[in-house]
């Protein structure tokens, strides 16, 4: 039985006709940049994630960089973020002109709040918590910490569409919350895209200006910005998919529960909801001894897995100039050799899930 890591063909087959109609409508209107398709999606997405305002941009990396700049982060500032995330999180900090300060993770892979508190210094301007793998970071503790130190909080929710914190979605928890619509995300476009959501209308307006070449109106450039806009075709595709987001998250949680039922008692470290919220399960990440041997054996059995991420950011050559040692991030450095992402997506059948579990248990 073949089990792909993700099956976008199945998702798109189910939505083929509405996607075709939406794309055709954009083509007929030539509404490729801006226009009502983008505005309508921005309003719908803001409502879906519990925020007052939304700005669509070109991708999730731009969303973070633009939001940081709109929040006043710039050269000479330090921004605290997670050591165990995709490089885009740290790239965005550098793109804003600031210096990333990496923090080790806790046992649940989420940023260690106590370590964040210890890292705050005179140059610290903001915190970028990452809702990693779809699990919400402890925003109550982080926002309280930020308030006490006068810091901005720009959350990276690229993997957390549909996750919740307490009884609410993530969209209003921070000065800005940034999403990616890369095709493999829980809510993915048919290309690239991203969004910044916030309850701060002023921040969104500054972000909108920055994303449009620093322009308030045509040819009136009040600052230097960038060119980062969600296009009409992607907004139309996302508008077709957005109503399905709750059901997709429910289906992902169902697969996660099946994994948990089957793999409990094996000695593997399994993911679960944090005490303060619900995991959206963009990824189902376990820790397993002899990870590379097991991943290779699963691949031979037709089961595709992933590693998110094989090297913690401070251990990458890209950040060698910061002078970190692996011992500075003991959990992230250890986990990078143990983590394995199992297939998870709404269309994954119980038979496929059980096949993954059967083969994995046999290899332990």
FINUMAR-664908 format. One record per residue (C-alpha): residue in three letters; z, y, x negated. Coordinates in steps of 0.5 Angstrom, whole numbers, plus 500, padded with zeros to 3 digits. Layout:
AlaZYX/...
# end
This chain:
Unk500500500/Unk498507497/Unk503512498/Unk500519496/Unk505524493/Unk502529499/Unk497528504/Unk494535506/Unk488531509/Unk492529514/Unk495535516/Unk488539516/Unk485533520/Unk490534526/Unk489542526/Unk481542524/Unk479545530/Unk484551531/Unk483552524/Unk475552524/Unk476557530/Unk480562527/Unk476562520/Unk470563524/Unk473569528/Unk475572522/Unk468571519/Unk465574525/Unk469580525/Unk468580517/Unk476582517/Unk477579510/Unk482584507/Unk487587512/Unk486588519/Unk490585525/Unk490577523/Unk494580517/Unk498584521/Unk499579527/Unk501574522/Unk506578518/Unk510580525/Unk510572527/Unk512570520/Unk518575520/Unk520573526/Unk520566524/Unk524567518/Unk529572521/Unk527578518/Unk525585521/Unk519586516/Unk514582512/Unk509584507/Unk503579506/Unk501579498/Unk496575494/Unk501569492/Unk509568491/Unk509570484/Unk506577486/Unk511577492/Unk517576487/Unk515581482/Unk513587487/Unk519586491/Unk523587484/Unk519593483/Unk520595490/Unk528594489/Unk528599483/Unk528593477/Unk524595471/Unk524596463/Unk531595460/Unk534591466/Unk536584466/Unk535580472/Unk539573473/Unk536567475/Unk536559475/Unk534556469/Unk531550473/Unk526553477/Unk518554476/Unk516559471/Unk513563476/Unk521566478/Unk522568471/Unk514571470/Unk516575476/Unk522578472/Unk518579466/Unk512582470/Unk517587473/Unk519589466/Unk526586466/Unk529581462/Unk530574465/Unk537571464/Unk538564465/Unk544560469/Unk545553469/Unk545549475/Unk551546479/Unk550538481/Unk546540487/Unk541543482/Unk542550485/Unk544556481/Unk552556479/Unk555562482/Unk561562477/Unk556562472/Unk552568475/Unk559572475/Unk560570468/Unk553573466/Unk553580469/Unk553585464/Unk552592464/Unk544591464/Unk544587470/Unk540590476/Unk539584480/Unk540576482/Unk534572483/Unk537566487/Unk532560488/Unk532556494/Unk530550490/Unk527544493/Unk528547500/Unk536547499/Unk539554501/Unk543557495/Unk550559497/Unk548566499/Unk555568502/Unk558567495/Unk552571491/Unk551576496/Unk559578496/Unk558578488/Unk552582488/Unk556587493/Unk562588488/Unk557589482/Unk552593486/Unk546589484/Unk540587488/Unk539580491/Unk531578491/Unk531571493/Unk526566491/Unk524562498/Unk518559495/Unk520552497/Unk524553503/Unk520555509/Unk525553515/Unk531552511/Unk537555514/Unk544558512/Unk550557517/Unk546558523/Unk541562521/Unk534562517/Unk534565510/Unk530571512/Unk535576512/Unk539574507/Unk538579501/Unk535585499/Unk528581500/Unk526574500/Unk520572497/Unk515566500/Unk509562497/Unk504559501/Unk501555496/Unk497549500/Unk502544498/Unk508548500/Unk512547507/Unk507552510/Unk501552506/Unk495556506/Unk488554505/Unk488558499/Unk493562496/Unk498567499/Unk505570499/Unk510574503/Unk516579502/Unk520579508/Unk526584508/Unk531588513/Unk530594509/Unk524598512/Unk524602506/Unk523597501/Unk517594505/Unk514600505/Unk515601497/Unk512594496/Unk506595501/Unk504601496/Unk505597490/Unk501591492/Unk495596494/Unk494600487/Unk500604488/Unk497608494/Unk499611500/Unk493612503/Unk486611500/Unk485614493/Unk492617493/Unk496613488/Unk503616487/Unk505610482/Unk501605478/Unk501598482/Unk497592483/Unk492589487/Unk495583491/Unk494582498/Unk494577503/Unk487576506/Unk484575513/Unk482568512/Unk489566509/Unk493569515/Unk488566520/Unk490559517/Unk497561517/Unk497563524/Unk495556526/Unk500553522/Unk506557523/Unk508554530/Unk508547527/Unk513549522/Unk519547526/Unk517540527/Unk514539520/Unk521541517/Unk524536523/Unk519531520/Unk521532513/Unk529531515/Unk527525518/Unk524522512/Unk529524508/Unk535521512/Unk531514512/Unk531515504/Unk538516504/Unk539510509/Unk535506504/Unk538508497/Unk545509499/Unk549505494/Unk544504489/Unk547508484/Unk542514484/Unk544521485/Unk541523492/Unk540530495/Unk543532501/Unk545538505/Unk549543502/Unk556545505/Unk553552508/Unk546550510/Unk540545512/Unk535543507/Unk528543509/Unk526538504/Unk520541501/Unk522536495/Unk526530495/Unk529529488/Unk533524486/Unk536523479/Unk534516476/Unk536513469/Unk529511465/Unk525516469/Unk519515466/Unk519507466/Unk520507473/Unk515513475/Unk510509471/Unk512503475/Unk511506482/Unk505509480/Unk502502478/Unk504500485/Unk500506488/Unk506510489/Unk505517487/Unk511521485/Unk512528481/Unk517531476/Unk520538478/Unk521540473/Unk520537466/Unk523542462/Unk528547464/Unk525554463/Unk530556457/Unk527550453/Unk520552454/Unk516555448/Unk515561453/Unk522563452/Unk524561445/Unk524568443/Unk531569447/Unk534564442/Unk537559447/Unk539552445/Unk539546450/Unk547546450/Unk547553453/Unk544549460/Unk547542459/Unk546540467/Unk539543467/Unk537540460/Unk540533462/Unk537533469/Unk530535466/Unk530528463/Unk532524470/Unk529528476/Unk524524480/Unk521527486/Unk519522491/Unk513523496/Unk515527502/Unk511530508/Unk511530515/Unk505525516/Unk509520511/Unk510513516/Unk517509516/Unk513503513/Unk510508507/Unk518510506/Unk520503506/Unk515501501/Unk517507496/Unk524504497/Unk523497496/Unk519498490/Unk524503487/Unk530498489/Unk526493485/Unk526497479/Unk533499478/
# end
